[in-house]
Amino acid sequence: MASAVALKKNYRCFQSLQQFYTGGPYAVASDASFIVCACDDTIKVVDSSNSAIRSTIEGDSEPVTALVLSPDDKFVFSSSHSRQIRVWEVSTLKCIRSWKGHEGPVMGMACHSSGGLLATAGADKKVQVWDVDGGFCTHYFKGHKGVVTSLMFHPDPNQLLIFSGGDDSTVRVWDLVKKKCIATLEKHQSTVTSIAISEDGWTLLTAGRDKVVNVWDLHDYSCKTTVLAYEALEAVCTFDAASPFSLCLSAFAQKNGKKISSSSVQFLTVGERGIVRIWNSDGYVAYLVSGVQLNYLSDSYCFKVQDKAVCLFEQKSSDLAVSSEKEEVKRGFTSAMMLPLGQGLLCATADQQFLIYDLDKNVDDGLNLALRKRLIGYNEEIADMKFLGDEEQYLAVATSVEQIRVYDLASMSCSYILTGHSDVIPCIDTCVSASGKTLVVSGSKDNTVRLWEAQSQRCIGVGIGHMGAIGAVAFSKKNRNFCVSGSSHVDLLKKIRFVLTSCIPESYLAVFAWFSDRTLKVWSFDGVSDDAGEASNLKAKAVVAAHDKDINSLAVSPDDSLVCSGSQDRTAAIWRLPDLVSVVVLKGHKRGIWSVEFSPVDHCVITASGDKTIKLWAISDGSCLKTFEGHTSSVMRASFITRGTQFVSCGADGLVKLWTVKTQECLVTYDQHEDKIWALAIGKKTEMLATGGVDAVVNLWHDSTAAEKEEAFRKEEDDVLKGQDLENAVLDRDYTRAVRLAFELRKPHKLFELFSEVIRKPNADIQIEKALRPFDKEEVRLLLEYVREWNTKPKLCHIAQFVLHRLFTILPPTDLVEMKGIGELLEGLIPYSQRHYTRIDRLQRSTYLLDYTLTGMSVIEPEANATEPRNNEDLGESAREEGEDYPEPKDASTRKRKTRKSQDKKQKKSKVAYVSTATISSPA
């Protein structure tokens, strides 16, 4: 049966989840279709629907500190630690203008609604305004006593005002017409982090890390009210009356018999707690009771300052869902903004996530802020991942954080997060239970094993008992009613050994071996209930001290009778379940084993090791059946596909390899990662691959064998038809079409023959130009590669030079310079062209010596006499033909007659001379 299975010949990477945001500034397009993010020293343009990177703007190798989009989304303004302000064109990704003006890094940017002015705030305590087209400074403002952290133009283009806030706890208002500061707002006690203006343009809101929001009247710049938030705030946002947020709040108020004042300002705040709160600047709300209007201040979620300001809504829990025992670790929101066109609220987090919220319009049970989408900007190092669900449409990813992130493969957005561990999660496994529920098991460095139910997104079981970090977990493959976990050593042991070796003999240290753990545990799911409010405790059915070093990998056999463990002690051990009785130890690797897996059809095990090899072992006697070599570094993962006839491996060299077991042949190697690959997931149904590693990139692969076979068949059919068209075009002397067809068929020899034939035609220049003009840049680049090859051969160089001359005549130099790889092509063309011209020049100079020699031998006459009568003998012959008397030449009787042999020699000499036959005297 296995031999009848069609082998896979190729995989194709069809989708990638790459890092696009490392924290810091970002900007959203006017239609919210894409987000421009700072990613270290580059700028990524990301599709907001599926996290796909549209394009990348390469910076100046310095981290980006500020960026903003122009109102028409055509330009990106950015600055980095180099203090250089750059203007990038989004369509071409080119820097069209740059200048430097600040004495320190630029910390904030704002673009005027007209797009003609750019305001920048720097660490040098200055605010500057620039003319975008000219790149010169129009305004230079000084006044802040610290770093300027926030900046914005007045949204009304008729009011030329700039608002700036700094870490000096002040907000300043700058008038562009008067070119001075017209107001200084001093109410904050800490750094001002965010500024917002109401819809009518006459109310200013400022938020800071002093845990308050100040509401200012822009008529007289007085503080109307101060709202206590009781958390360090990072952003304040207002929304207009027509937004879904405002409409939803109004509907909720009407349902509860309330009326929100039209003069009040509704705004939201986010901060270090990671929750969203919606406020009303005017706390007095009108209640309608039996037709009588009463003034009443709501006490629900209300923080009262001067009898004003009401919290209309507060999230019950944070969607960041980080549970860490370290009190100093706080991961809240770093910024927020309302998306245009009423598309929701966008919040950026400290761990490089974008959360997009919608205010739930279902007001039956009150307001609900629904998380619509979660975009992960940076995954850090990917440790493990597995496909999730019966249809394998989700991917569970474990990274260098204490969360499991579950991605929807359709949108590549993070659907939800499983949180509960207090330390990094290095290993996970998934399965579908007998009841049809999707389960996830995870092992963490907090020494616990957790069982998760994916539909409810909660932990239903916790296994406590390991003394060391969990290095590997594996589900039961058949009954799916238990899991196995393996642990590593206890870090505390080194300290104990260090202390005890100084005073206790080595033989007594065996007492403390128990602390090193490195055990296998079988956890039973009996008693675990999905309906329980709290997680149940998993029971350990069996425990065994398995290895001398860390356990890196576990695998359960398809019939649940065996479990295999791979360790850093260079051995793999097979144990009988459920009692964990040793069956056989597999020895042969020279370094630690990183991966083990049972064959789905045969009684064998495959192991991947740090010694750069993959081995296939027999379970019966532990003998090594086959060894696969090909990786240049440690092999981290190896998994069977195609019913055990093939397997896929990945390693620390960043390579993914497809192998055939029977022939021990590596069919194909893929290089899509830039660093070590830790994780390899294979779908059980689709056999789709997912790879991830240190470069924080997740690549998805699908089997392209059938598609490529069909594509090759279609291409062969098209080539046959195009080949026939090519022959017809040559017969019809349609060289323009013939050149195009030969080029599409990638037949450089036929193309050379066509060019050779065209050159012999009287209108060769026109024909060549007509054939080459429709070529695009990529086709011209490929043609130049052909010309470069022709140009290396003296017999073909004249055709190459002719085509090259016509190409340089048709294409302007600006287009040639923009062509990809043109420098390398020219480097290959120039030396050989110089050699050909040197050879021709040397040949031409050699002909002068030949002319001189032949002239001295009287074989040829000087060119000056070429127009005169050839000699008297010729004149006499012509006179006799006309019947006239012409005297015979005097030396006719004395001229020596030449023999036929001498005449033949002279004829041979005349053939060698490169002169016209008219200049060679005829024999007597």
Secondary structure, DSSP 4 states (H G I P E B T S, - for coil): -GGGSPPP--EEEEEEE-----SS-EEE-TTSSEEEEEETTEEEEEETTT--EEEEEE--SS-EEEEEE-TTSSEEEEEETT-EEEEEETTTTEEEEEEE--SS-EEEEEE-TTSSEEEEEETTSEEEEEETTT--EEEEEE--SS-EEEEEE-SSTTS-EEEEEETTS-EEEEETTTTEEEEEE---SS-EEEEEE-TTS-EEEEEETTSEEEEEETTTTEEEEEEE-SS-EEEEEE--TTSHHHHHHHHHHHHTTEE--TTS-EEEEEETT--EEEEES--EEEEEETTEEEEEE--TT---BTTB-EEEEE-SS-TT----S-TT----EEEEEEPGGG--EEEEETTSEEEEEEE----SS---EEEEEEEES---SEEEEEEESSS--EEEEEESSSEEEEEETTTTEEEEEEE--SS---EEEEEE-TTS-EEEEEE-TTSEEEEEETTTTEEEEEEE--SS-EEEEEE-SSS-SEEEEEE---THHHHHHHHHTTTS-GGGGGGGGGGG--EEEEEE-TT--SS-SSPEEPEEEEEEE--SS-EEEEEE-TTSSEEEEEETTSEEEEEETTTTEEEEEEE--SS-EEEEEE-SSSSEEEEEETTSEEEEEETTT--EEEEEE--SS-EEEEEEEGGGTEEEEEETTS-EEEEETTTTEEEEEE---SS-EEEEEE-TTT--EEEEETT--EEEEEE-HHHHHHHHHHHHHHHHHHHHHHHHHHHTT-HHHHHHHHHHTT-HHHHHHHHHHHHTSTTHHHHHHHHHTT--HHHHHHHHHHHHHHHTSTTTHHHHHHHHHHHHHHS-HHHHHHSTTHHHHHHHHHHHHHHHHHHHHHHHHHHHHHHHHHHHTTSB--GGGTTS-S-HHHHHHHHHHHT---PPPGGGTTSPPPPHHHHHHHHHHHHHS-S-GGGBPPP-
